[in-house]
Amino acid sequence: MEKRIIILALLIIQMVNSQTKNKTADALFDKMYYIDAAKSYELSVKNGDTSKEILQRLGDAHYFNTQMQDASKWYSKLLADYSAEVSAEYYFRYAQSLQGIKNYELAKKWMKNFSEKQKSSDSRAQNFSLKTVTLEDIKKIKPQFILENLEINSAYSDFGPMFYKGDLVYSTTVDSSYLKTAKYGWNDQPYLNMQLGKISPTQTNVTFKERFAKEITTQYHEACVAFSPDEKTIYFTRNNYNGKLKRDDKGVNNLKLYTAKAVENSNGTVRWENVKELPFNSDSYSVGQPTVSKDGKKLYFVSDMPGTIGSTDIFMVDILGEDQYSNPKNLGEKINTSGREMFPFITDKALYFASDGFLGLGGLDVFESRLNNEVFDSPVNLGAPLNSSLDDFGYIVNEETNKGFVCSNRKTGKGDDDIYSFERSCTQSIEGYVFDAISNKKIPGAIVTLKNNENQQLQQTVSRMDGKFEFEENINCNTPYAIEAAKDNFTTSSKAIVTAENSGITEVPIGLDPTLIERKDGILKIKIGIIFFDLNKSDIRYDAAIELNKVVLLMNQYPTVVIKIESHTDSRADDQYNLELSDRRAKATRDYIISQGIAPERIESAIGYGETQLINNCSNGVPCTEAQHQMNRRSEFIITKM
């Protein structure tokens, strides 16, 4: 929804609207001369024409030119007067324009209205429904970027950066000496051409070096380039131009992708020759914004060709050889939405692109889709300050240094679109949830502590009512930590983690056992005090009942738990006598628990093992202390099902 959508990308951003009574304004609008069209439509409003068509086009003229304050003003009036008559697209545009002026609360309302009004086939209806990800979630994304405005930026549009031989190729509308009078009616700026900038040693600034690729420059737009890995082939975007502009049956001059080959001059400089169209271009739709995979085998680009899901989608072709390509393949609904996806940049780790079809901070936001085994993960918003309330796009990065460049038309820039350098810090945020390891229910109010490898406390937080927790401060990537959770009536648990190598979120679920539960060698047991019996008897004494009531209490708290009871003796007395005595005691213990209301089927078995399972060396004839013999006189309550 901004100038560069037509300058660089694809020219189908406007909807089909009915003509108004202002034929002059309509003619300007249809030619996409939006500044002059807006002035003419505003004159119509002053003269009393506040029809739906006038308000739509007046809002659109400002919206397409990223004048969000004015766009929101006219869309507000449009929806106040004609909300039942306009399409859901105007709900979406109004919400976007409100985001553009940082009125997020009202934007959230209109996003929900859009989601409710739009057909379910529009992916934006789900993305903007606020059911899974909310604006608050995106605004809470931990900052990962430090941005700096570049010296090369002008009062006009500067964007489309790409690495080339250690320098930066970029597109600009700065006037050149031989095209001073050439102006583009959309935004009354000169046409785009490419320049070469020198990247500073710190990679934080770029200075003008020279005009780039004069041989392929025309009097119209050239922008958004990519290079083969050996940098001997350039792919670039240009108006459909072959001596003169060509238009489709709607009068639109679409964009096309071209290639050219590098030829080295005797003085070491390069000229570009053998300009060719790519075979999947068309006069009927646009193709542009190329990016090439690191191995040089795949070319990604943006188009509105048949098979497009939204306004503009990202496609891919295999590079098969000299001027040979596979048929274009849409990247599918995981990446593409019913809105606009554009400005892709592919690395060996991820696909980066701009979109207004996923929930964001306003306008185009930059998203990252990690690449795992040649499959793209779900896109993730990279958050502020990389993204702003206006348009952010054209992200390129050196994955080794985490430094790169991005474009934005945020108000703090020098002009229209500016290029910013950035450094991305590799940080991880830690979040998770605490749960009862027996029932799987979430535990609120647990104290969760983050510790480093030396067991030093770094941060502390408390789990919420839903058991979830998060630490406020980011931590380092690829670093070992320990997370400890503690809660009354539960055993404190600690979990060791190593954060990922890339920025993102590490989710850590932590299960706590009730204090009556102990884990040993993978076996769960109910932990109570010693069950005492009178000499040679199996009757349940009062002090034994107190301990057994703890078993009853736990089994009532966890109604799905099933146990088995095992009773043991020490080695003193006859072996067979000990076996029979322990078995009577096990069954007496079972009967008592059942008498307290526990269903019999929840006690799988009750068996005495006598002195057959001693836990120390105190067998027959071995002298031991009373304390050592006591260790063998035990009853165990083993959990078999939870």
Secondary structure as a PSIPRED ss2 file (coil, helix, strand):
# PSIPRED VFORMAT (PSIPRED V4.0)

   1 M C   1.000  0.000  0.000
   2 E C   1.000  0.000  0.000
   3 K H   0.000  1.000  0.000
   4 R H   0.000  1.000  0.000
   5 I H   0.000  1.000  0.000
   6 I H   0.000  1.000  0.000
   7 I H   0.000  1.000  0.000
   8 L C   1.000  0.000  0.000
   9 A C   1.000  0.000  0.000
  10 L C   1.000  0.000  0.000
  11 L C   1.000  0.000  0.000
  12 I C   1.000  0.000  0.000
  13 I C   1.000  0.000  0.000
  14 Q C   1.000  0.000  0.000
  15 M C   1.000  0.000  0.000
  16 V C   1.000  0.000  0.000
  17 N C   1.000  0.000  0.000
  18 S C   1.000  0.000  0.000
  19 Q C   1.000  0.000  0.000
  20 T C   1.000  0.000  0.000
  21 K C   1.000  0.000  0.000
  22 N C   1.000  0.000  0.000
  23 K H   0.000  1.000  0.000
  24 T H   0.000  1.000  0.000
  25 A H   0.000  1.000  0.000
  26 D H   0.000  1.000  0.000
  27 A H   0.000  1.000  0.000
  28 L H   0.000  1.000  0.000
  29 F H   0.000  1.000  0.000
  30 D H   0.000  1.000  0.000
  31 K C   1.000  0.000  0.000
  32 M C   1.000  0.000  0.000
  33 Y C   1.000  0.000  0.000
  34 Y H   0.000  1.000  0.000
  35 I H   0.000  1.000  0.000
  36 D H   0.000  1.000  0.000
  37 A H   0.000  1.000  0.000
  38 A H   0.000  1.000  0.000
  39 K H   0.000  1.000  0.000
  40 S H   0.000  1.000  0.000
  41 Y H   0.000  1.000  0.000
  42 E H   0.000  1.000  0.000
  43 L H   0.000  1.000  0.000
  44 S H   0.000  1.000  0.000
  45 V H   0.000  1.000  0.000
  46 K H   0.000  1.000  0.000
  47 N C   1.000  0.000  0.000
  48 G C   1.000  0.000  0.000
  49 D C   1.000  0.000  0.000
  50 T C   1.000  0.000  0.000
  51 S C   1.000  0.000  0.000
  52 K H   0.000  1.000  0.000
  53 E H   0.000  1.000  0.000
  54 I H   0.000  1.000  0.000
  55 L H   0.000  1.000  0.000
  56 Q H   0.000  1.000  0.000
  57 R H   0.000  1.000  0.000
  58 L H   0.000  1.000  0.000
  59 G H   0.000  1.000  0.000
  60 D H   0.000  1.000  0.000
  61 A H   0.000  1.000  0.000
  62 H H   0.000  1.000  0.000
  63 Y H   0.000  1.000  0.000
  64 F C   1.000  0.000  0.000
  65 N C   1.000  0.000  0.000
  66 T C   1.000  0.000  0.000
  67 Q C   1.000  0.000  0.000
  68 M H   0.000  1.000  0.000
  69 Q H   0.000  1.000  0.000
  70 D H   0.000  1.000  0.000
  71 A H   0.000  1.000  0.000
  72 S H   0.000  1.000  0.000
  73 K H   0.000  1.000  0.000
  74 W H   0.000  1.000  0.000
  75 Y H   0.000  1.000  0.000
  76 S H   0.000  1.000  0.000
  77 K H   0.000  1.000  0.000
  78 L H   0.000  1.000  0.000
  79 L H   0.000  1.000  0.000
  80 A H   0.000  1.000  0.000
  81 D H   0.000  1.000  0.000
  82 Y H   0.000  1.000  0.000
  83 S C   1.000  0.000  0.000
  84 A C   1.000  0.000  0.000
  85 E C   1.000  0.000  0.000
  86 V C   1.000  0.000  0.000
  87 S C   1.000  0.000  0.000
  88 A H   0.000  1.000  0.000
  89 E H   0.000  1.000  0.000
  90 Y H   0.000  1.000  0.000
  91 Y H   0.000  1.000  0.000
  92 F H   0.000  1.000  0.000
  93 R H   0.000  1.000  0.000
  94 Y H   0.000  1.000  0.000
  95 A H   0.000  1.000  0.000
  96 Q H   0.000  1.000  0.000
  97 S H   0.000  1.000  0.000
  98 L H   0.000  1.000  0.000
  99 Q H   0.000  1.000  0.000
 100 G H   0.000  1.000  0.000
 101 I C   1.000  0.000  0.000
 102 K C   1.000  0.000  0.000
 103 N C   1.000  0.000  0.000
 104 Y H   0.000  1.000  0.000
 105 E H   0.000  1.000  0.000
 106 L H   0.000  1.000  0.000
 107 A H   0.000  1.000  0.000
 108 K H   0.000  1.000  0.000
 109 K H   0.000  1.000  0.000
 110 W H   0.000  1.000  0.000
 111 M H   0.000  1.000  0.000
 112 K H   0.000  1.000  0.000
 113 N H   0.000  1.000  0.000
 114 F H   0.000  1.000  0.000
 115 S H   0.000  1.000  0.000
 116 E H   0.000  1.000  0.000
 117 K H   0.000  1.000  0.000
 118 Q C   1.000  0.000  0.000
 119 K C   1.000  0.000  0.000
 120 S C   1.000  0.000  0.000
 121 S C   1.000  0.000  0.000
 122 D C   1.000  0.000  0.000
 123 S H   0.000  1.000  0.000
 124 R H   0.000  1.000  0.000
 125 A H   0.000  1.000  0.000
 126 Q H   0.000  1.000  0.000
 127 N H   0.000  1.000  0.000
 128 F C   1.000  0.000  0.000
 129 S C   1.000  0.000  0.000
 130 L C   1.000  0.000  0.000
 131 K C   1.000  0.000  0.000
 132 T C   1.000  0.000  0.000
 133 V C   1.000  0.000  0.000
 134 T C   1.000  0.000  0.000
 135 L H   0.000  1.000  0.000
 136 E H   0.000  1.000  0.000
 137 D H   0.000  1.000  0.000
 138 I H   0.000  1.000  0.000
 139 K H   0.000  1.000  0.000
 140 K C   1.000  0.000  0.000
 141 I C   1.000  0.000  0.000
 142 K C   1.000  0.000  0.000
 143 P C   1.000  0.000  0.000
 144 Q C   1.000  0.000  0.000
 145 F E   0.000  0.000  1.000
 146 I E   0.000  0.000  1.000
 147 L E   0.000  0.000  1.000
 148 E E   0.000  0.000  1.000
 149 N E   0.000  0.000  1.000
 150 L C   1.000  0.000  0.000
 151 E C   1.000  0.000  0.000
 152 I C   1.000  0.000  0.000
 153 N C   1.000  0.000  0.000
 154 S C   1.000  0.000  0.000
 155 A C   1.000  0.000  0.000
 156 Y C   1.000  0.000  0.000
 157 S C   1.000  0.000  0.000
 158 D E   0.000  0.000  1.000
 159 F E   0.000  0.000  1.000
 160 G E   0.000  0.000  1.000
 161 P E   0.000  0.000  1.000
 162 M E   0.000  0.000  1.000
 163 F E   0.000  0.000  1.000
 164 Y E   0.000  0.000  1.000
 165 K C   1.000  0.000  0.000
 166 G C   1.000  0.000  0.000
 167 D E   0.000  0.000  1.000
 168 L E   0.000  0.000  1.000
 169 V E   0.000  0.000  1.000
 170 Y E   0.000  0.000  1.000
 171 S E   0.000  0.000  1.000
 172 T E   0.000  0.000  1.000
 173 T C   1.000  0.000  0.000
 174 V C   1.000  0.000  0.000
 175 D C   1.000  0.000  0.000
 176 S C   1.000  0.000  0.000
 177 S H   0.000  1.000  0.000
 178 Y H   0.000  1.000  0.000
 179 L H   0.000  1.000  0.000
 180 K C   1.000  0.000  0.000
 181 T C   1.000  0.000  0.000
 182 A C   1.000  0.000  0.000
 183 K E   0.000  0.000  1.000
 184 Y E   0.000  0.000  1.000
 185 G C   1.000  0.000  0.000
 186 W C   1.000  0.000  0.000
 187 N C   1.000  0.000  0.000
 188 D C   1.000  0.000  0.000
 189 Q E   0.000  0.000  1.000
 190 P E   0.000  0.000  1.000
 191 Y C   1.000  0.000  0.000
 192 L C   1.000  0.000  0.000
 193 N E   0.000  0.000  1.000
 194 M E   0.000  0.000  1.000
 195 Q E   0.000  0.000  1.000
 196 L E   0.000  0.000  1.000
 197 G E   0.000  0.000  1.000
 198 K E   0.000  0.000  1.000
 199 I E   0.000  0.000  1.000
 200 S C   1.000  0.000  0.000
 201 P C   1.000  0.000  0.000
 202 T C   1.000  0.000  0.000
 203 Q C   1.000  0.000  0.000
 204 T C   1.000  0.000  0.000
 205 N C   1.000  0.000  0.000
 206 V E   0.000  0.000  1.000
 207 T E   0.000  0.000  1.000
 208 F E   0.000  0.000  1.000
 209 K E   0.000  0.000  1.000
 210 E E   0.000  0.000  1.000
 211 R E   0.000  0.000  1.000
 212 F C   1.000  0.000  0.000
 213 A C   1.000  0.000  0.000
 214 K H   0.000  1.000  0.000
 215 E H   0.000  1.000  0.000
 216 I H   0.000  1.000  0.000
 217 T C   1.000  0.000  0.000
 218 T C   1.000  0.000  0.000
 219 Q C   1.000  0.000  0.000
 220 Y C   1.000  0.000  0.000
 221 H C   1.000  0.000  0.000
 222 E E   0.000  0.000  1.000
 223 A E   0.000  0.000  1.000
 224 C E   0.000  0.000  1.000
 225 V E   0.000  0.000  1.000
 226 A E   0.000  0.000  1.000
 227 F E   0.000  0.000  1.000
 228 S C   1.000  0.000  0.000
 229 P C   1.000  0.000  0.000
 230 D C   1.000  0.000  0.000
 231 E C   1.000  0.000  0.000
 232 K C   1.000  0.000  0.000
 233 T E   0.000  0.000  1.000
 234 I E   0.000  0.000  1.000
 235 Y E   0.000  0.000  1.000
 236 F E   0.000  0.000  1.000
 237 T E   0.000  0.000  1.000
 238 R E   0.000  0.000  1.000
 239 N E   0.000  0.000  1.000
 240 N C   1.000  0.000  0.000
 241 Y E   0.000  0.000  1.000
 242 N C   1.000  0.000  0.000
 243 G C   1.000  0.000  0.000
 244 K C   1.000  0.000  0.000
 245 L E   0.000  0.000  1.000
 246 K C   1.000  0.000  0.000
 247 R C   1.000  0.000  0.000
 248 D C   1.000  0.000  0.000
 249 D C   1.000  0.000  0.000
 250 K C   1.000  0.000  0.000
 251 G C   1.000  0.000  0.000
 252 V C   1.000  0.000  0.000
 253 N C   1.000  0.000  0.000
 254 N C   1.000  0.000  0.000
 255 L E   0.000  0.000  1.000
 256 K E   0.000  0.000  1.000
 257 L E   0.000  0.000  1.000
 258 Y E   0.000  0.000  1.000
 259 T E   0.000  0.000  1.000
 260 A E   0.000  0.000  1.000
 261 K E   0.000  0.000  1.000
 262 A E   0.000  0.000  1.000
 263 V E   0.000  0.000  1.000
 264 E E   0.000  0.000  1.000
 265 N C   1.000  0.000  0.000
 266 S C   1.000  0.000  0.000
 267 N C   1.000  0.000  0.000
 268 G C   1.000  0.000  0.000
 269 T C   1.000  0.000  0.000
 270 V E   0.000  0.000  1.000
 271 R E   0.000  0.000  1.000
 272 W E   0.000  0.000  1.000
 273 E E   0.000  0.000  1.000
 274 N E   0.000  0.000  1.000
 275 V E   0.000  0.000  1.000
 276 K E   0.000  0.000  1.000
 277 E E   0.000  0.000  1.000
 278 L C   1.000  0.000  0.000
 279 P C   1.000  0.000  0.000
 280 F C   1.000  0.000  0.000
 281 N C   1.000  0.000  0.000
 282 S C   1.000  0.000  0.000
 283 D C   1.000  0.000  0.000
 284 S C   1.000  0.000  0.000
 285 Y C   1.000  0.000  0.000
 286 S C   1.000  0.000  0.000
 287 V E   0.000  0.000  1.000
 288 G E   0.000  0.000  1.000
 289 Q E   0.000  0.000  1.000
 290 P E   0.000  0.000  1.000
 291 T E   0.000  0.000  1.000
 292 V E   0.000  0.000  1.000
 293 S C   1.000  0.000  0.000
 294 K C   1.000  0.000  0.000
 295 D C   1.000  0.000  0.000
 296 G C   1.000  0.000  0.000
 297 K C   1.000  0.000  0.000
 298 K E   0.000  0.000  1.000
 299 L E   0.000  0.000  1.000
 300 Y E   0.000  0.000  1.000
 301 F E   0.000  0.000  1.000
 302 V E   0.000  0.000  1.000
 303 S E   0.000  0.000  1.000
 304 D C   1.000  0.000  0.000
 305 M C   1.000  0.000  0.000
 306 P C   1.000  0.000  0.000
 307 G C   1.000  0.000  0.000
 308 T C   1.000  0.000  0.000
 309 I C   1.000  0.000  0.000
 310 G C   1.000  0.000  0.000
 311 S C   1.000  0.000  0.000
 312 T E   0.000  0.000  1.000
 313 D E   0.000  0.000  1.000
 314 I E   0.000  0.000  1.000
 315 F E   0.000  0.000  1.000
 316 M E   0.000  0.000  1.000
 317 V E   0.000  0.000  1.000
 318 D E   0.000  0.000  1.000
 319 I E   0.000  0.000  1.000
 320 L E   0.000  0.000  1.000
 321 G E   0.000  0.000  1.000
 322 E C   1.000  0.000  0.000
 323 D C   1.000  0.000  0.000
 324 Q E   0.000  0.000  1.000
 325 Y E   0.000  0.000  1.000
 326 S C   1.000  0.000  0.000
 327 N C   1.000  0.000  0.000
 328 P C   1.000  0.000  0.000
 329 K E   0.000  0.000  1.000
 330 N E   0.000  0.000  1.000
 331 L C   1.000  0.000  0.000
 332 G C   1.000  0.000  0.000
 333 E C   1.000  0.000  0.000
 334 K C   1.000  0.000  0.000
 335 I C   1.000  0.000  0.000
 336 N C   1.000  0.000  0.000
 337 T C   1.000  0.000  0.000
 338 S C   1.000  0.000  0.000
 339 G C   1.000  0.000  0.000
 340 R E   0.000  0.000  1.000
 341 E E   0.000  0.000  1.000
 342 M E   0.000  0.000  1.000
 343 F E   0.000  0.000  1.000
 344 P E   0.000  0.000  1.000
 345 F E   0.000  0.000  1.000
 346 I E   0.000  0.000  1.000
 347 T C   1.000  0.000  0.000
 348 D C   1.000  0.000  0.000
 349 K C   1.000  0.000  0.000
 350 A E   0.000  0.000  1.000
 351 L E   0.000  0.000  1.000
 352 Y E   0.000  0.000  1.000
 353 F E   0.000  0.000  1.000
 354 A E   0.000  0.000  1.000
 355 S E   0.000  0.000  1.000
 356 D C   1.000  0.000  0.000
 357 G C   1.000  0.000  0.000
 358 F C   1.000  0.000  0.000
 359 L C   1.000  0.000  0.000
 360 G C   1.000  0.000  0.000
 361 L C   1.000  0.000  0.000
 362 G C   1.000  0.000  0.000
 363 G C   1.000  0.000  0.000
 364 L C   1.000  0.000  0.000
 365 D E   0.000  0.000  1.000
 366 V E   0.000  0.000  1.000
 367 F E   0.000  0.000  1.000
 368 E E   0.000  0.000  1.000
 369 S E   0.000  0.000  1.000
 370 R E   0.000  0.000  1.000
 371 L E   0.000  0.000  1.000
 372 N E   0.000  0.000  1.000
 373 N C   1.000  0.000  0.000
 374 E C   1.000  0.000  0.000
 375 V E   0.000  0.000  1.000
 376 F E   0.000  0.000  1.000
 377 D C   1.000  0.000  0.000
 378 S C   1.000  0.000  0.000
 379 P C   1.000  0.000  0.000
 380 V E   0.000  0.000  1.000
 381 N E   0.000  0.000  1.000
 382 L C   1.000  0.000  0.000
 383 G C   1.000  0.000  0.000
 384 A C   1.000  0.000  0.000
 385 P C   1.000  0.000  0.000
 386 L C   1.000  0.000  0.000
 387 N C   1.000  0.000  0.000
 388 S C   1.000  0.000  0.000
 389 S C   1.000  0.000  0.000
 390 L C   1.000  0.000  0.000
 391 D C   1.000  0.000  0.000
 392 D E   0.000  0.000  1.000
 393 F E   0.000  0.000  1.000
 394 G E   0.000  0.000  1.000
 395 Y E   0.000  0.000  1.000
 396 I E   0.000  0.000  1.000
 397 V E   0.000  0.000  1.000
 398 N E   0.000  0.000  1.000
 399 E C   1.000  0.000  0.000
 400 E C   1.000  0.000  0.000
 401 T C   1.000  0.000  0.000
 402 N C   1.000  0.000  0.000
 403 K E   0.000  0.000  1.000
 404 G E   0.000  0.000  1.000
 405 F E   0.000  0.000  1.000
 406 V E   0.000  0.000  1.000
 407 C E   0.000  0.000  1.000
 408 S E   0.000  0.000  1.000
 409 N C   1.000  0.000  0.000
 410 R C   1.000  0.000  0.000
 411 K C   1.000  0.000  0.000
 412 T C   1.000  0.000  0.000
 413 G C   1.000  0.000  0.000
 414 K C   1.000  0.000  0.000
 415 G C   1.000  0.000  0.000
 416 D C   1.000  0.000  0.000
 417 D C   1.000  0.000  0.000
 418 D E   0.000  0.000  1.000
 419 I E   0.000  0.000  1.000
 420 Y E   0.000  0.000  1.000
 421 S E   0.000  0.000  1.000
 422 F E   0.000  0.000  1.000
 423 E E   0.000  0.000  1.000
 424 R E   0.000  0.000  1.000
 425 S C   1.000  0.000  0.000
 426 C C   1.000  0.000  0.000
 427 T E   0.000  0.000  1.000
 428 Q E   0.000  0.000  1.000
 429 S E   0.000  0.000  1.000
 430 I E   0.000  0.000  1.000
 431 E E   0.000  0.000  1.000
 432 G E   0.000  0.000  1.000
 433 Y E   0.000  0.000  1.000
 434 V E   0.000  0.000  1.000
 435 F E   0.000  0.000  1.000
 436 D E   0.000  0.000  1.000
 437 A C   1.000  0.000  0.000
 438 I C   1.000  0.000  0.000
 439 S C   1.000  0.000  0.000
 440 N C   1.000  0.000  0.000
 441 K C   1.000  0.000  0.000
 442 K E   0.000  0.000  1.000
 443 I C   1.000  0.000  0.000
 444 P C   1.000  0.000  0.000
 445 G C   1.000  0.000  0.000
 446 A C   1.000  0.000  0.000
 447 I E   0.000  0.000  1.000
 448 V E   0.000  0.000  1.000
 449 T E   0.000  0.000  1.000
 450 L E   0.000  0.000  1.000
 451 K E   0.000  0.000  1.000
 452 N C   1.000  0.000  0.000
 453 N C   1.000  0.000  0.000
 454 E C   1.000  0.000  0.000
 455 N C   1.000  0.000  0.000
 456 Q C   1.000  0.000  0.000
 457 Q E   0.000  0.000  1.000
 458 L E   0.000  0.000  1.000
 459 Q E   0.000  0.000  1.000
 460 Q E   0.000  0.000  1.000
 461 T E   0.000  0.000  1.000
 462 V E   0.000  0.000  1.000
 463 S C   1.000  0.000  0.000
 464 R C   1.000  0.000  0.000
 465 M C   1.000  0.000  0.000
 466 D C   1.000  0.000  0.000
 467 G C   1.000  0.000  0.000
 468 K E   0.000  0.000  1.000
 469 F E   0.000  0.000  1.000
 470 E E   0.000  0.000  1.000
 471 F C   1.000  0.000  0.000
 472 E C   1.000  0.000  0.000
 473 E C   1.000  0.000  0.000
 474 N C   1.000  0.000  0.000
 475 I E   0.000  0.000  1.000
 476 N E   0.000  0.000  1.000
 477 C C   1.000  0.000  0.000
 478 N C   1.000  0.000  0.000
 479 T C   1.000  0.000  0.000
 480 P E   0.000  0.000  1.000
 481 Y E   0.000  0.000  1.000
 482 A E   0.000  0.000  1.000
 483 I E   0.000  0.000  1.000
 484 E E   0.000  0.000  1.000
 485 A E   0.000  0.000  1.000
 486 A E   0.000  0.000  1.000
 487 K C   1.000  0.000  0.000
 488 D C   1.000  0.000  0.000
 489 N C   1.000  0.000  0.000
 490 F E   0.000  0.000  1.000
 491 T C   1.000  0.000  0.000
 492 T C   1.000  0.000  0.000
 493 S E   0.000  0.000  1.000
 494 S E   0.000  0.000  1.000
 495 K E   0.000  0.000  1.000
 496 A E   0.000  0.000  1.000
 497 I E   0.000  0.000  1.000
 498 V E   0.000  0.000  1.000
 499 T C   1.000  0.000  0.000
 500 A C   1.000  0.000  0.000
 501 E C   1.000  0.000  0.000
 502 N C   1.000  0.000  0.000
 503 S C   1.000  0.000  0.000
 504 G E   0.000  0.000  1.000
 505 I E   0.000  0.000  1.000
 506 T E   0.000  0.000  1.000
 507 E E   0.000  0.000  1.000
 508 V E   0.000  0.000  1.000
 509 P E   0.000  0.000  1.000
 510 I E   0.000  0.000  1.000
 511 G E   0.000  0.000  1.000
 512 L E   0.000  0.000  1.000
 513 D C   1.000  0.000  0.000
 514 P E   0.000  0.000  1.000
 515 T C   1.000  0.000  0.000
 516 L C   1.000  0.000  0.000
 517 I E   0.000  0.000  1.000
 518 E E   0.000  0.000  1.000
 519 R E   0.000  0.000  1.000
 520 K E   0.000  0.000  1.000
 521 D C   1.000  0.000  0.000
 522 G C   1.000  0.000  0.000
 523 I E   0.000  0.000  1.000
 524 L E   0.000  0.000  1.000
 525 K E   0.000  0.000  1.000
 526 I E   0.000  0.000  1.000
 527 K C   1.000  0.000  0.000
 528 I C   1.000  0.000  0.000
 529 G C   1.000  0.000  0.000
 530 I C   1.000  0.000  0.000
 531 I C   1.000  0.000  0.000
 532 F C   1.000  0.000  0.000
 533 F C   1.000  0.000  0.000
 534 D C   1.000  0.000  0.000
 535 L C   1.000  0.000  0.000
 536 N C   1.000  0.000  0.000
 537 K C   1.000  0.000  0.000
 538 S C   1.000  0.000  0.000
 539 D C   1.000  0.000  0.000
 540 I C   1.000  0.000  0.000
 541 R C   1.000  0.000  0.000
 542 Y H   0.000  1.000  0.000
 543 D H   0.000  1.000  0.000
 544 A H   0.000  1.000  0.000
 545 A H   0.000  1.000  0.000
 546 I H   0.000  1.000  0.000
 547 E H   0.000  1.000  0.000
 548 L H   0.000  1.000  0.000
 549 N H   0.000  1.000  0.000
 550 K H   0.000  1.000  0.000
 551 V H   0.000  1.000  0.000
 552 V H   0.000  1.000  0.000
 553 L H   0.000  1.000  0.000
 554 L H   0.000  1.000  0.000
 555 M H   0.000  1.000  0.000
 556 N H   0.000  1.000  0.000
 557 Q H   0.000  1.000  0.000
 558 Y C   1.000  0.000  0.000
 559 P C   1.000  0.000  0.000
 560 T C   1.000  0.000  0.000
 561 V C   1.000  0.000  0.000
 562 V E   0.000  0.000  1.000
 563 I E   0.000  0.000  1.000
 564 K E   0.000  0.000  1.000
 565 I E   0.000  0.000  1.000
 566 E E   0.000  0.000  1.000
 567 S E   0.000  0.000  1.000
 568 H E   0.000  0.000  1.000
 569 T C   1.000  0.000  0.000
 570 D C   1.000  0.000  0.000
 571 S C   1.000  0.000  0.000
 572 R C   1.000  0.000  0.000
 573 A C   1.000  0.000  0.000
 574 D C   1.000  0.000  0.000
 575 D H   0.000  1.000  0.000
 576 Q H   0.000  1.000  0.000
 577 Y H   0.000  1.000  0.000
 578 N H   0.000  1.000  0.000
 579 L H   0.000  1.000  0.000
 580 E H   0.000  1.000  0.000
 581 L H   0.000  1.000  0.000
 582 S H   0.000  1.000  0.000
 583 D H   0.000  1.000  0.000
 584 R H   0.000  1.000  0.000
 585 R H   0.000  1.000  0.000
 586 A H   0.000  1.000  0.000
 587 K H   0.000  1.000  0.000
 588 A H   0.000  1.000  0.000
 589 T H   0.000  1.000  0.000
 590 R H   0.000  1.000  0.000
 591 D H   0.000  1.000  0.000
 592 Y H   0.000  1.000  0.000
 593 I H   0.000  1.000  0.000
 594 I H   0.000  1.000  0.000
 595 S H   0.000  1.000  0.000
 596 Q C   1.000  0.000  0.000
 597 G C   1.000  0.000  0.000
 598 I C   1.000  0.000  0.000
 599 A C   1.000  0.000  0.000
 600 P H   0.000  1.000  0.000
 601 E H   0.000  1.000  0.000
 602 R H   0.000  1.000  0.000
 603 I E   0.000  0.000  1.000
 604 E E   0.000  0.000  1.000
 605 S E   0.000  0.000  1.000
 606 A E   0.000  0.000  1.000
 607 I E   0.000  0.000  1.000
 608 G E   0.000  0.000  1.000
 609 Y C   1.000  0.000  0.000
 610 G C   1.000  0.000  0.000
 611 E C   1.000  0.000  0.000
 612 T C   1.000  0.000  0.000
 613 Q C   1.000  0.000  0.000
 614 L C   1.000  0.000  0.000
 615 I C   1.000  0.000  0.000
 616 N C   1.000  0.000  0.000
 617 N C   1.000  0.000  0.000
 618 C C   1.000  0.000  0.000
 619 S C   1.000  0.000  0.000
 620 N C   1.000  0.000  0.000
 621 G C   1.000  0.000  0.000
 622 V C   1.000  0.000  0.000
 623 P C   1.000  0.000  0.000
 624 C C   1.000  0.000  0.000
 625 T C   1.000  0.000  0.000
 626 E H   0.000  1.000  0.000
 627 A H   0.000  1.000  0.000
 628 Q H   0.000  1.000  0.000
 629 H H   0.000  1.000  0.000
 630 Q H   0.000  1.000  0.000
 631 M H   0.000  1.000  0.000
 632 N H   0.000  1.000  0.000
 633 R C   1.000  0.000  0.000
 634 R E   0.000  0.000  1.000
 635 S E   0.000  0.000  1.000
 636 E E   0.000  0.000  1.000
 637 F E   0.000  0.000  1.000
 638 I E   0.000  0.000  1.000
 639 I E   0.000  0.000  1.000
 640 T E   0.000  0.000  1.000
 641 K E   0.000  0.000  1.000
 642 M C   1.000  0.000  0.000
